Structures are given as structure tokens and as C-alpha cells.
Amino acid sequence: MLKDCGLTCKSTVPRNQYYLVLKRLYMKPFVEKLTLAHCMSFYAKTHETPLFDVGWHLHPEIELIFFKKGSGTAYIGDYTGEFHEGDIFIIGPNIAHTFQKKCKDEIVSAVVIQFREDFWGDVFLTLPECRKLKVLFSKSQYGIKLAGQNIEQIARKIEELENLDGVLRITGLIECLYLIECAKGLDTLSLLEPANPDLGGKDRLDMVYNFTMDNYFEQITLEQVARIAAMSIPAFCNHFKKSTRKTYIEFLNEVRIENACKLLIHSEKHINEIGFNSGFNTVANFNKQFYKVRKMSPSAYRKKYNTKFMAEFSMQY
């Protein structure tokens, strides 16, 4: 539904290109599925070409995106405008959007933060201190491009979120949102109401996710998960990557590594045994995939987080 019946969308494109906007309004966006590690309640990660390149899509999370590199065209609802290095956008739940780079060979890099409006519980946003935050979230339903003098400060906070651990991630996000709610120039971009997405594809992915979480320690084939999704293997692989920005095998390995991380910290099992218990059939593959996800070896991870855990424990007692 349009907020205004006229074609007066806030756009920086010439009038003779409005037909492109009209065409986009009738395209069906795909629903992106967010995959989170067990130890995280919201998503924070840098995406760079080609992982950055995602088509016309939407998701139930609020998205905060800071462009570290590159330029191109932003399509948010019925809004069309440019984005450049240093720009920050807030995109609310279920508003279709895509960012297309200016040139085919250009490298675009952006920090993407995604979180559910209620990920901190049902009570938090009802607190009187969160009144302005609720207004910000309401405005984000139509997309916001930040402007003002504190943009660089907000950008630094967004970048920091990717590397924070524990409760500092939560407080870091709150601090970032506080700076945004205090900023001036929070004008909305689109005139379209948020979409009511078709969740048929999401239901298929949910079945695959549930199967994976229940069986990740077993040997899982693409044929099995494609059958669960009622798709051919090529169609499933394409749909999964389009919806999650990663292949199914990458997702499966991340689930297995998350389980391995918990065992490394909270058990005294041998590292090789942890690898086998997490679904890896060789020690070499376990070490390779662990380093790919965590940027360190399993033994280095155990040493780092066991030391950190013991230090926090001794401070409490």
C-alpha cells in the first residue's frame, strides 16, 4: 500500500526513469533468512563483493548498513538514490531493498547489522527511556539515510560491533542506536508500507534448518536436504544461497564449528574427539573449517577462551 496515491516518490533519478521504479514495485522480493551463531542474538558482519551483491529482497530484521567502500544506487521501497563510501542507511522490517554497485568491476564493502526489533525481549521497548528508540524504529519502516555531523562517530561504533564479544555487543548496539536517535535529518525515504512477505520459501528453509540442528553430527548430503525442501539439488542450492548469502555446506560447517566451540570451552574432551563429535570425518578437515570460521586453530581457541573464562570467574569470586 502506498502512503500517497501519487507517484511523488522521493528519488534522485530523472523523471524519465520512473518506469524503472514502477517495474520494481511489481517485482516479488525474495525473503532473506538470517543465520545466527548460537552465541549471538543479532548479526554483525562485513560483506564485500561478491558476497555483498544481493538482489531485490526483504527480511523481518531491522538492518543498519555502513558503506566502507564503493558506490552505486540504493533501491529501498519506491526510493531510488545514490550511495557512496561513508553512507549509513537504516532499513526496517519487511521493506524490499537492494544496493547495486555503479560499475560491474567495482568492489563494494559494507558492515551489515541485522537485529529483530524484539530480540532484547518484550519489555525493553516499553521502558520510558526507549521512547525515542521506538520512534526511530517506526521511521525505519520506510528507510532512512543518515545525515549530520556525528556520522563518523556512528560509523566507528558500527564497525566496532563486528568485533565485540558478550554483553559488550548488546551495550555497543544500544550506544550506536542512541547516537542515531540523537542525530538530525532522519527523513524517511520510501512511500511504501512494509510488505507482507510470502513465507512459503521460509517454511522450506525452516525445515532444513531444523533437520540440520538435529543431525549436524551425522553425515548430511545435499540430496537429503534438497529432498526435505522438495527441490532438486541445483534449485535448492540456488535458493539457499540466495536466501542466506552462503552455501548450505558453509552453513552446515558453521553449525558444526559452533558446537565444537562449546565443547572446547566447557569440556575436557580431546580436540580430535570434539571434531568427530561435531560431524567432521577427518581431523584435517575439522582444523581447516575451524580456521576458516574462527581465524584460529581449535587449540588456540580453547586456550584463549578458557583463559578468559577463568579470569572472569576469578573476578566474580
Secondary structure, DSSP 4 states (H G I P E B T S, - for coil): -BSSSSS---B-S-GGGHHHHHHHHTS-PEEPPP---TT-SSEEEEEETTTT---SEE-SSEEEEEEEE--EEEEETTEEEEE-TT-EEEE-TT--EEEEESSTT---EEEEEEE-TTTT-SSGGGSGGGHHHHHHHHHHTT-EE--STTHHHHHHHHHHHTT--THHHHHHHHHHHHHHHT-S---B---BPPP----HHHHHHHHHHHHHHHHTTS---HHHHHHHTTS-HHHHHHHHHHHHSS-HHHHHHHHHHHHHHHHHHH----HHHHHHHTT-SSHHHHHHHHHHHHSS-HHHHHHHHHHHHHHHHHHH-
